[in-house]
Amino acid sequence: MRQLRSPPREVTLDIDDTVDVVHGAQQLSLFNTHYGERCFLPMHVYETATARPVAVLLRSGKTPSGREVCGQIRRLVRRIRMHWPTTKITLRGDSHYGRHEAMTWCEANAVNYIFGLAGNDVLDRKVEAAADDVRVRWAEGEAPVVRRYAETRYGAGSWKCERRAAARIEASSNGLDIRYVATNIPRGSAEWLYDTLYCERGVSAVSTPRAGAVSAQFEHSFTRCGIQYSRMAGTTTGMS
């Protein structure tokens, strides 16, 4: 933040995580069935314009709960607004950051978000007309890959409201593939939301290994002194 002469009008932050495999029963490490390893699952936050890490949180090797995601977002945004009170903030993350608690907090605090949304039968029924059109066009040989976008309103059982959802629908020789995102951003088409805004996450995700060095430093400190590491594990770093 101190590197900028004046606060930016808006900033987009990508939230992601990466597996940090450990050896031995280190404090906070857990066995993660997705990765098949005992690990930490550090949370990384990047500023998208520069791909620089804004915060790194070393945490246990499990998918974060809605309460945890909300807590980290709240601390991050409050810290940013201490320096940039008028800057517009947009958060992007995959589906396990798109928790009701986090989205509700963002909506109540003027923070834009776009998060991955896990598909289900209810969502699929809402976009069935568009999906059927894509299937037919692909079957007729229109193109090797046929893609279309759709928009709907969706409210999960645990939500207290409906939210805007965009779908990317694609048919190919691999079958039908539908991906969803949830957002509180009112502008833009479903195509722009998914292909341009959401999928740009991949640019910052490529930089995630840069923060691996920070995680490795934390792990090394813990190996030498568990108390020091435990304190670090509950803090964010990189924002100055």
C-alpha positions in Angstrom: 0.0 0.0 0.0 2.8 2.4 0.9 4.2 2.0 -2.7 1.2 3.9 -4.1 1.1 7.7 -4.0 -2.7 7.8 -3.8 -5.4 5.2 -3.1 -6.7 3.4 -6.2 -10.3 3.9 -7.3 -10.8 0.1 -7.1 -8.9 -3.0 -6.3 -9.6 -6.7 -7.1 -8.3 -9.3 -4.8 -8.0 -13.0 -5.6 -8.3 -15.5 -2.7 -6.8 -18.9 -3.2 -5.0 -21.7 -1.4 -2.3 -24.2 -2.2 -1.3 -27.5 -0.6 1.8 -27.4 1.6 2.7 -31.1 2.3 4.3 -31.8 5.7 6.1 -34.8 7.2 5.2 -35.9 10.7 2.4 -34.9 12.9 3.1 -31.1 13.0 0.6 -28.9 14.8 -2.2 -27.7 12.6 -1.4 -30.2 9.9 -4.2 -32.5 8.8 -4.7 -35.3 6.3 -6.5 -33.9 3.3 -8.4 -36.6 1.3 -8.4 -34.5 -1.9 -4.6 -34.3 -2.0 -4.0 -37.6 -0.2 -1.4 -36.0 2.0 -1.0 -34.6 5.5 -0.6 -30.9 4.9 -1.3 -27.3 5.6 -3.6 -25.4 3.3 -2.4 -21.8 3.4 -4.7 -19.1 2.2 -3.3 -16.6 -0.2 -4.6 -13.2 -1.3 -3.3 -11.4 -4.4 -3.9 -7.9 -5.8 -4.7 -8.7 -9.4 -3.2 -5.6 -11.1 0.3 -6.4 -10.0 -0.1 -10.1 -8.9 1.6 -9.2 -5.7 0.7 -11.1 -2.5 -1.3 -9.0 -0.1 -1.8 -11.6 2.7 -0.8 -15.1 3.4 -2.4 -17.1 6.2 -0.9 -20.4 7.2 -3.7 -22.7 8.3 -4.7 -26.3 8.8 -5.0 -28.7 5.9 -8.8 -28.6 5.6 -11.3 -26.7 3.5 -12.2 -23.4 5.4 -15.6 -23.1 6.9 -17.9 -20.3 6.1 -17.2 -18.7 9.5 -13.4 -18.9 8.9 -13.7 -17.4 5.4 -15.9 -14.6 6.7 -13.5 -13.8 9.5 -10.5 -13.6 7.2 -12.3 -11.4 4.7 -13.6 -9.1 7.4 -10.0 -8.6 8.8 -8.6 -8.1 5.4 -11.1 -5.5 4.3 -11.0 -3.6 7.5 -7.2 -3.4 7.3 -7.4 -2.2 3.7 -10.0 0.5 4.6 -7.8 1.8 7.3 -5.5 3.0 4.5 -7.9 3.3 1.5 -11.4 4.1 3.0 -13.0 5.0 -0.4 -11.4 2.3 -2.6 -13.9 -0.1 -4.2 -13.0 -3.7 -3.3 -13.9 -6.8 -5.4 -13.1 -10.3 -4.1 -12.8 -13.4 -6.3 -12.4 -17.0 -5.2 -13.5 -20.6 -6.0 -16.5 -22.3 -4.6 -15.2 -23.1 -1.2 -14.8 -19.4 -0.5 -18.3 -18.7 -1.8 -19.9 -19.3 1.6 -23.2 -17.8 2.7 -21.5 -16.1 5.7 -18.9 -14.5 3.5 -21.3 -13.3 0.9 -23.7 -11.9 3.5 -20.9 -10.0 5.1 -19.7 -8.6 1.8 -23.3 -7.5 0.9 -23.6 -5.7 4.2 -20.3 -3.9 3.8 -20.3 -2.7 0.2 -17.7 -5.3 -1.0 -18.2 -6.8 -4.4 -17.6 -10.5 -4.9 -17.7 -13.3 -7.5 -17.2 -16.8 -6.2 -17.5 -20.2 -7.8 -20.7 -22.0 -7.0 -21.0 -25.7 -6.8 -23.6 -27.1 -9.3 -26.7 -29.1 -8.2 -30.0 -30.3 -9.6 -31.8 -27.1 -8.7 -29.3 -24.9 -10.6 -29.3 -27.4 -13.6 -33.1 -27.2 -13.9 -32.9 -23.4 -13.9 -30.6 -23.4 -17.0 -32.0 -26.5 -18.7 -33.4 -24.6 -21.7 -30.0 -23.1 -22.5 -28.3 -26.5 -21.8 -30.6 -28.3 -24.1 -29.9 -25.8 -26.9 -26.2 -26.3 -26.4 -26.6 -30.1 -26.5 -28.7 -30.0 -29.7 -26.3 -27.6 -31.5 -23.3 -29.8 -30.7 -25.2 -33.0 -31.8 -25.9 -31.3 -35.1 -22.2 -30.8 -35.6 -22.2 -27.1 -35.4 -18.8 -27.0 -33.8 -16.4 -29.4 -31.9 -17.2 -27.3 -28.8 -20.4 -25.4 -28.3 -20.6 -22.9 -25.5 -23.3 -20.7 -24.2 -24.0 -18.6 -21.1 -27.1 -18.2 -18.9 -28.1 -16.2 -15.9 -30.6 -17.0 -13.1 -31.4 -16.3 -9.5 -30.6 -18.9 -6.9 -30.9 -19.4 -3.2 -29.5 -22.4 -1.5 -31.4 -23.9 1.5 -28.9 -22.4 4.0 -29.2 -18.9 2.4 -31.6 -16.3 3.5 -32.0 -14.7 0.1 -31.6 -15.4 -3.7 -28.4 -14.2 -5.4 -27.4 -13.6 -9.0 -25.8 -16.7 -10.6 -24.2 -17.0 -14.0 -23.6 -20.3 -15.8 -21.1 -21.3 -18.5 -22.6 -24.2 -20.4 -20.3 -26.2 -22.7 -20.9 -29.4 -24.9 -18.0 -31.4 -26.4 -17.0 -34.9 -27.0 -16.5 -35.1 -23.2 -20.2 -34.4 -22.7 -22.0 -31.5 -21.1 -20.1 -29.4 -18.6 -21.8 -26.6 -16.6 -19.9 -24.2 -14.3 -21.5 -21.6 -12.0 -20.6 -18.5 -10.2 -22.4 -16.4 -7.7 -22.0 -12.6 -7.5 -23.5 -9.4 -6.1 -22.2 -7.4 -9.1 -25.3 -6.1 -10.9 -23.6 -5.1 -14.2 -22.3 -7.2 -17.1 -23.5 -10.2 -19.0 -23.2 -13.8 -17.8 -20.5 -14.3 -20.4 -18.5 -11.3 -19.1 -18.9 -12.4 -15.5 -17.7 -15.9 -16.1 -15.1 -15.6 -18.9 -13.6 -12.2 -18.2 -14.1 -11.4 -14.5 -14.1 -14.8 -12.9 -11.7 -16.7 -15.1 -9.0 -14.0 -14.8 -8.4 -15.6 -11.4 -6.1 -18.0 -13.2 -3.6 -15.2 -13.8 -3.0 -14.6 -10.1 -3.3 -18.3 -9.4 -0.2 -18.9 -11.5 1.6 -16.7 -9.0 0.5 -18.7 -6.0 3.8 -20.6 -5.8 5.5 -17.2 -5.1 3.8 -17.2 -1.7 5.0 -20.8 -1.1 8.3 -19.3 0.1 6.4 -17.5 2.9 4.6 -20.7 3.9 7.9 -22.5 3.9 9.4 -19.9 6.2 6.5 -20.3 8.6 6.9 -24.1 8.5 10.7 -23.8 9.1 10.0 -21.5 12.1 7.5 -24.0 13.5 10.0 -26.9 13.2 12.4 -24.8 15.3 9.8 -23.4 17.7 6.2 -24.5 17.8 5.0 -21.6 19.9 6.3 -19.0 17.4 4.6 -20.8 14.5 1.3 -21.1 16.4 1.2 -17.3 16.8 2.0 -16.8 13.1 -0.7 -19.2 12.0 -3.3 -16.8 13.3 -2.1 -13.7 11.5 -1.9 -12.3 8.0 1.3 -11.0 6.5 2.3 -8.9 3.6 0.0 -5.8 4.1 2.1 -2.8 4.9 
